[in-house]
Amino acid sequence: MRRDVFQAIADPVRREIIDLLAKETLTVNAVARNFKISRPAVSNHLKILEECGIITIKQQGRERFCKIQPGNLVPAFLWIDQYRTLWEERLDNFEDYLNKLQTKNKKNDKHK
């Protein structure tokens, strides 16, 4: 089964693994030590990330090393980025609304 980058980033554990591997190449065991889930569960997440092309896993002696392939995250980044302006505008509008509410509540508190 060929998976895509969106399946990889859909899970919070996989996003954390991506964050870890973005900083450095780690062994499977080193990745697993960062989580409070079973080693097989971490291995399954790593397998999905590998199937999506986001990481590579290379055997070196007795260890398996996980390395990020950041270029394969580009499709997700480009898709998300197209909505950035829209969300920034909405967040700015929401911030304005909250500021107005806060100002209104301060005025009401002064009149009590």
C-alpha positions in Angstrom: 0.0 0.0 0.0 1.5 3.4 -1.0 0.7 6.1 1.5 1.0 9.8 1.1 2.5 12.6 3.1 -0.9 13.6 4.4 -1.4 10.3 6.1 2.0 10.7 7.7 1.3 14.0 9.2 -2.3 13.2 10.3 -1.1 11.4 13.4 0.4 13.5 16.4 2.9 10.8 17.2 4.2 10.8 13.7 4.5 14.6 13.7 6.5 14.3 16.9 8.8 11.7 15.3 9.2 14.1 12.3 10.2 16.9 14.7 12.8 14.6 16.4 14.3 13.5 13.1 14.4 17.0 11.7 17.0 17.7 14.4 19.1 14.6 14.0 19.3 11.1 12.6 18.4 8.6 15.3 18.2 4.9 15.8 14.8 3.2 16.1 15.5 2.6 19.8 16.4 6.3 20.3 13.2 7.4 18.7 11.2 4.9 20.8 12.7 6.2 24.1 10.9 9.5 23.4 7.5 8.0 23.6 5.3 6.3 26.3 4.0 3.8 23.8 5.3 0.4 23.0 8.4 -0.1 20.8 6.3 -2.0 18.2 3.8 0.9 18.0 6.8 3.3 17.4 8.1 0.9 14.7 4.7 0.9 13.1 4.7 4.8 13.0 8.2 4.7 11.5 7.1 2.2 8.9 4.3 4.5 7.8 6.7 7.5 7.6 9.1 5.4 5.5 6.2 4.2 3.2 5.3 7.9 2.7 8.9 8.7 1.8 9.4 11.1 4.8 12.1 9.1 6.4 14.6 6.4 5.3 15.7 3.6 7.6 19.1 2.2 7.0 20.6 -0.8 8.7 24.2 -0.2 9.9 25.5 -3.2 11.8 23.0 -4.1 14.5 21.3 -0.7 14.5 18.6 0.8 12.2 19.0 4.6 11.7 16.1 6.8 10.8 16.8 9.9 8.7 14.4 12.6 7.6 13.8 13.3 3.9 12.4 16.8 4.3 11.9 17.4 0.6 9.1 14.9 0.7 7.2 17.1 3.1 7.0 19.9 0.4 3.6 18.8 -1.0 2.0 19.1 2.4 3.7 22.4 3.1 2.5 23.9 -0.2 -1.0 22.7 0.3 -1.1 24.1 3.9 0.6 27.4 2.8 -2.1 28.2 0.4 -4.5 28.6 3.3 -2.0 30.6 5.5 -3.3 34.0 4.4 -6.9 33.0 4.9 -6.2 31.7 8.4 -4.0 34.7 9.3 -6.9 37.0 8.3 -9.4 35.0 10.3 -7.1 34.9 13.4 -6.5 38.7 13.1 -10.2 39.3 13.0 -10.7 37.0 16.0 -8.0 38.9 17.9 -9.7 42.2 17.1 -13.0 40.8 18.3 -11.4 39.6 21.6 -9.7 42.9 22.1 -13.0 44.7 21.7 -14.6 42.4 24.2 -11.8 42.9 26.7 -12.1 46.7 26.3 -15.9 46.5 26.7 -15.5 44.4 29.9 -13.0 46.8 31.3 -15.4 49.7 30.8 -18.2 47.8 32.4 -16.0 46.9 35.4 -15.2 50.6 35.9 -18.9 51.5 36.0 -19.7 49.0 38.7 
